[in-house]
Amino acid sequence: MVKVEINGNLHLLKQKSRLPFETKRYREYRRKWENYPLQKIVDRFPLHLDVEATSSCNLKCPFCITTHANFKNGLMNDEIFQAIIDEGIEKGLYSIKLNWRGEPLIHPKLSEMIAYAKAKGIVDVFLNTNAAFLTEEKSRQLIDAGIDRIIISFEGYEKDLYESQRVGAVFEKVVENIRNFMVIRRELNKTSPWVRIQTVLLDELKTKQEDYADFWEKYVDEVAYVDLKNEVPRIVVGESDWACPQLWQRLTISWDGRIVPCVNDTFCNMCLGKIPETSIEGVWKSERLEEMRDLHTKGLAHTIKGCLDCPLRSAQVLR
């Protein structure tokens, strides 16, 4: 029997209350998110899509593979984005995250993308950001567009450690951006977007998790850490009894429309199709993806080249 661990690398430290948008449909989505990988259920369409607004990033974080990678950067255009949302809402898509390898706030039409997805009925629209570009203007645009959640990546709570990891960012400025965002949300009498701040669990923070939570809990709704680094060189792990839950939950789509099975396929080596030429539903039910699910179910994930050195898999297997 293979093991499937849901959200195994995310660890909550502080949480103020439940999400303000926990509707019946959102709870339905989260039940499927938890249960489908365990029961090996493949729905008609992915529950969630990671949609890459842009592959460009303004920082050079040493633990991130994007810093060391060499791939073409760009911005997702309206045609591809609207095709994703239009097909998704027709076929049961619940959630999108508007980033993958890059910093989403770089995209000049990000707020329009959010508004389009919410108007079409996507339940959970969110993104990860380093918050360096989270200006007052951008903050108001995001809130007005109706984004549901924002996850802010911020290593530690001290200037030296933070700036050594978020190379190119200024500690004081980014902290100010985050504080101001929460002030603006309060002034607008909004409870959304829900804001989580999280850190990669660096060696320097392994004994300071509570200090990290104590520093940030007065500003945001949730504080967490992740024990996963998408770094170079990747760790190769052989045969194991672990199966990846993503194969029953989600797909990832690059800024230029390439569809891949996993957020850890940084170079799109396992590309399964391209929008608009390929339907997302067709990829989701494809023989190639079914074969990957079958190999994971049998404990043979290591025979798939893209899974052999996957950082999510190595983090879970070697824990």
C-alpha positions in Angstrom: 0.0 0.0 0.0 1.5 3.3 -1.0 1.3 6.4 1.2 -0.4 9.6 0.1 0.2 12.7 2.3 -1.9 15.7 1.6 -0.2 19.1 2.1 2.6 17.3 4.0 5.2 20.0 3.7 3.0 22.8 5.0 2.9 23.4 8.8 0.6 26.0 10.4 2.0 27.9 13.4 -0.8 30.4 14.0 -4.3 30.9 12.7 -6.7 33.5 13.9 -10.0 32.1 12.6 -11.7 30.2 9.7 -11.4 31.5 6.2 -14.1 34.2 5.6 -15.2 32.6 2.3 -15.8 29.1 3.4 -19.0 28.5 1.4 -20.7 25.2 0.8 -18.9 24.9 -2.6 -15.5 25.7 -1.1 -16.0 23.0 1.6 -17.0 20.6 -1.2 -13.8 21.5 -3.0 -11.6 20.9 0.0 -13.3 17.5 0.8 -12.4 16.4 -2.7 -8.9 17.8 -2.4 -8.3 15.6 0.7 -10.2 12.5 -0.4 -9.5 12.1 -4.1 -5.8 11.2 -3.8 -6.5 8.8 -1.0 -9.4 7.1 -2.9 -7.7 7.4 -6.3 -10.6 9.3 -7.8 -10.1 11.2 -11.0 -12.8 13.8 -11.6 -13.8 15.1 -15.0 -11.5 18.1 -14.6 -8.7 19.1 -12.2 -9.9 20.6 -8.9 -7.2 23.2 -9.1 -4.9 24.8 -11.7 -1.6 26.6 -11.1 -1.8 29.3 -13.7 1.5 31.1 -14.3 0.8 34.8 -14.8 4.5 35.3 -15.4 7.7 33.3 -15.2 9.8 36.4 -14.4 10.9 37.2 -10.9 12.4 40.3 -9.3 14.5 38.4 -6.6 17.3 35.9 -6.7 16.6 33.6 -3.7 19.4 31.0 -3.3 17.1 28.2 -2.3 14.9 28.6 -5.4 15.5 26.7 -8.6 14.2 29.7 -10.6 17.4 31.6 -9.6 19.6 29.0 -11.1 17.4 28.1 -14.1 17.6 29.2 -17.7 14.2 29.3 -19.3 12.3 31.8 -21.4 10.4 34.4 -19.5 7.1 36.0 -20.4 3.6 37.1 -19.5 0.5 35.1 -20.0 -1.8 36.8 -22.6 -5.6 37.3 -22.4 -6.4 34.6 -24.9 -4.7 31.8 -23.0 -5.9 32.9 -19.6 -9.5 33.3 -20.7 -9.4 30.0 -22.4 -8.3 28.3 -19.2 -11.0 30.0 -17.1 -13.8 29.5 -19.7 -13.1 25.7 -20.0 -12.5 25.3 -16.3 -15.7 26.9 -15.1 -17.7 24.9 -17.6 -16.2 21.6 -16.4 -16.0 22.0 -12.6 -12.8 23.9 -11.8 -12.8 25.2 -8.2 -9.5 27.0 -7.7 -6.6 28.7 -9.4 -3.3 30.0 -8.1 -1.9 32.8 -10.2 1.8 31.9 -10.0 4.3 29.2 -10.5 8.0 30.0 -11.1 7.7 33.8 -11.1 6.4 36.8 -9.1 2.8 37.4 -10.1 2.7 41.1 -9.1 5.0 41.8 -12.1 2.0 41.1 -14.5 0.5 44.5 -15.4 -3.0 43.0 -15.9 -3.0 40.8 -12.8 -6.0 42.5 -11.1 -8.0 42.1 -14.4 -7.2 38.4 -14.5 -8.4 38.0 -10.9 -11.6 39.9 -11.6 -12.3 37.8 -14.7 -11.9 34.5 -12.8 -14.1 35.7 -9.9 -16.8 37.0 -12.3 -16.8 33.6 -13.9 -17.3 31.8 -10.6 -14.0 30.4 -9.5 -14.3 29.7 -5.8 -10.8 30.2 -4.6 -8.5 32.6 -6.5 -5.1 33.2 -4.8 -1.4 33.7 -5.3 2.0 33.5 -3.7 4.1 36.7 -3.7 7.3 38.0 -2.2 5.4 41.3 -1.6 8.2 43.5 -2.8 5.8 45.1 -5.3 2.9 45.2 -2.9 2.4 48.9 -3.1 -0.6 50.8 -1.9 -2.0 51.0 -5.5 -1.4 47.3 -6.1 -2.9 46.5 -2.7 -6.1 48.3 -3.6 -6.3 46.8 -7.0 -6.0 43.2 -5.6 -8.7 43.8 -3.0 -11.0 45.5 -5.4 -10.6 42.6 -7.9 -11.9 40.2 -5.3 -8.9 37.9 -4.7 -9.6 35.4 -2.0 -6.2 34.6 -0.5 -2.6 36.0 -0.6 0.3 33.9 0.6 3.4 36.0 1.3 6.8 34.3 1.3 9.1 35.9 3.9 12.1 34.2 5.4 12.4 34.9 9.1 11.8 38.2 11.0 15.3 39.7 11.1 16.9 41.9 8.4 20.2 40.0 7.9 18.7 36.6 7.4 15.8 37.9 5.3 18.0 39.8 2.9 20.5 37.0 2.6 17.6 34.7 1.4 15.4 37.2 -0.5 18.2 38.7 -2.5 17.2 42.0 -4.0 14.5 42.8 -1.4 14.8 45.4 1.4 13.5 44.1 4.8 12.0 47.3 6.0 10.2 48.1 2.8 8.6 44.7 2.4 7.5 44.6 6.1 6.0 48.1 5.5 4.2 46.8 2.4 2.6 43.9 4.4 1.6 46.1 7.3 0.1 48.7 4.9 -1.8 46.0 3.0 -3.6 44.9 6.2 -4.4 48.5 7.1 -5.9 49.1 3.7 -8.0 45.9 4.0 -9.2 47.0 7.4 -10.0 50.6 6.1 -12.1 49.1 3.3 -14.0 47.0 5.9 -13.0 43.7 4.1 -12.2 40.3 5.5 -10.7 39.1 2.2 -8.2 38.4 1.0 -7.1 36.1 3.7 -3.4 36.6 4.3 -0.9 34.0 5.2 2.8 34.6 5.7 5.2 31.7 5.5 8.9 30.8 5.4 11.0 28.1 4.1 12.3 26.3 7.2 15.9 27.3 6.9 18.4 25.8 9.3 18.6 29.2 11.1 14.9 29.0 11.8 14.5 25.4 13.0 14.6 26.5 16.7 12.9 29.8 16.1 9.5 28.8 14.8 7.6 30.3 17.7 9.5 33.6 17.5 8.6 33.8 13.8 5.0 33.2 14.6 5.0 35.8 17.4 6.5 38.4 15.2 4.0 38.0 12.4 0.7 37.0 14.0 -0.2 40.6 14.9 -0.2 41.5 11.2 -1.6 38.6 9.3 -4.3 36.0 9.5 -2.1 32.9 9.4 1.5 32.0 9.9 3.2 28.9 8.6 6.4 27.3 7.4 7.2 24.9 4.6 9.9 22.2 4.8 10.5 22.1 1.1 13.3 23.7 -1.0 13.1 23.6 -4.8 16.9 23.9 -5.1 19.9 22.8 -7.2 21.2 20.2 -7.2 18.0 18.1 -6.7 18.1 15.0 -4.5 17.5 11.7 -6.3 15.4 9.2 -4.4 14.9 5.6 -5.6 12.0 3.2 -5.0 9.6 4.2 -2.2 6.0 3.6 -1.1 5.0 7.3 -1.6 2.4 8.5 -4.2 2.0 12.1 -5.2 -1.4 13.6 -4.4 -1.1 16.2 -7.2 -1.9 13.6 -9.9 -5.5 13.5 -8.5 -5.8 17.2 -7.7 -4.3 19.6 -10.1 -2.3 20.6 -13.2 0.1 23.4 -13.9 0.0 25.7 -16.9 2.9 27.9 -17.9 2.7 31.5 -19.1 2.8 30.4 -22.7 0.1 27.7 -22.3 2.1 24.5 -21.8 0.4 22.0 -19.5 2.5 19.9 -17.1 1.4 17.5 -14.4 3.3 19.0 -11.5 4.6 22.3 -10.1 8.0 20.7 -9.7 8.4 20.2 -13.5 10.3 23.5 -13.7 11.5 23.1 -17.2 8.3 21.6 -18.7 10.0 18.3 -19.5 6.8 16.4 -19.0 4.7 18.7 -21.2 1.3 17.1 -21.9 -0.1 19.7 -24.3 -0.5 23.3 -25.0 -3.3 25.8 -24.8 -5.3 26.7 -27.0 -4.4 23.7 -29.2 -5.1 21.2 -26.4 -8.0 21.0 -24.0 -7.2 20.7 -20.3 -9.9 18.0 -19.9 -8.2 16.0 -22.6 -4.8 16.2 -20.8 -6.4 15.3 -17.5 -7.9 12.1 -18.9 -5.0 11.3 -21.2 -3.3 7.9 -21.3 0.0 9.5 -20.3 -1.3 10.9 -17.1 -3.2 7.8 -16.3 0.0 5.8 -16.7 1.7 8.2 -14.2 -1.1 7.7 -11.7 -0.8 3.9 -12.1 3.0 3.9 -11.6 2.6 6.1 -8.4 -0.2 3.8 -7.1 2.1 0.8 -7.6 5.1 2.5 -5.8 7.0 3.0 -9.0 7.2 6.8 -9.1 11.0 6.6 -9.4 10.6 5.1 -12.8 9.2 8.4 -14.1 12.2 10.6 -15.0 10.5 13.8 -13.8 9.6 12.2 -10.4 12.9 10.6 -9.7 14.4 13.9 -8.3 11.2 15.7 -7.4 11.8 17.9 -4.3 8.3 17.3 -3.0 8.9 13.5 -3.2 12.4 13.6 -1.7 11.1 15.8 1.2 8.4 13.3 2.0 10.4 10.1 1.5 13.5 11.2 3.4 11.6 12.9 6.3 
